[in-house]
Structure formats: structure tokens, C-alpha cells
Amino acid sequence: MTKMPARQQGMGMSGILFVLVVVIFVVTVLFKLGPSYMSYMTMKSIMNGVAESPEPILGGKQAIMRVLENRMMVNDVRAVGVNAFSFKKAGEDAFDVTLKYEQREHLFFNVDAVLTFNHTVVVKGR
């Protein structure tokens, strides 16, 4: 004769429900915030590419902004506007180009997430 265990082993219905709610919450947050982070990573890549170009960009701030806008258009970045960029002279032939912006994403009900992004590169230009 086999002996029956004294207690049930394993996860009960309430445990399964709790895990399911946590998984759904995490997936919802990832789907809502993921595109914003992907746009920021694309912008970082664009800015780093402009900063690493071997040729200096002639024309100052306007020329650098034109190059950034062209690359943003090619990469279909719409979350960032031109007013998110600031330029500061960094020596005789260089500019500090800073991208700083906030993005608000609605998660659910009356809960929003505010994402703050900031990235600075040094671009050779005159």
C-alpha cells in the first residue's frame, strides 16, 4: 500500500494567479516603454556616428543639425524634435552636442511613466 502525503505539494491556484498577474504587468511595461528606449538607442547611434566621422562638418551648428536631421529621417526617428538638441562650443574646431528630452508614456488607467534621456558627444566642425 502506498502512503498518501500529509500535505499538498506544489503551487496553488492563488500562487499561479499571482505569477500570471506579475508576468502580464512586466510584459505590458516592456511593450509600452520598449519603443521609447529603442528610439533613444537609435539616436545615440546616430550621434556617435556623426561624432566619429573623420571629416569635420563645415558650417557650424546648422550644418551639424542638418546632418543629424537627415540621419534621423533615414532611421525614421520621430520621437525626438530639433529643440531637444543643444550646442556648445568645445574648443576651436569642435562642438558639444547634447540630446536631452523627456517622454511621457501612458501605461494603464491613470498611471504614466516619464522617461528622461540625455546623451552628449563632441563633433568636429567649424
Order of alpha helices (4+ residues) and beta strands (2+ residues): alpha-alpha-beta-beta-beta
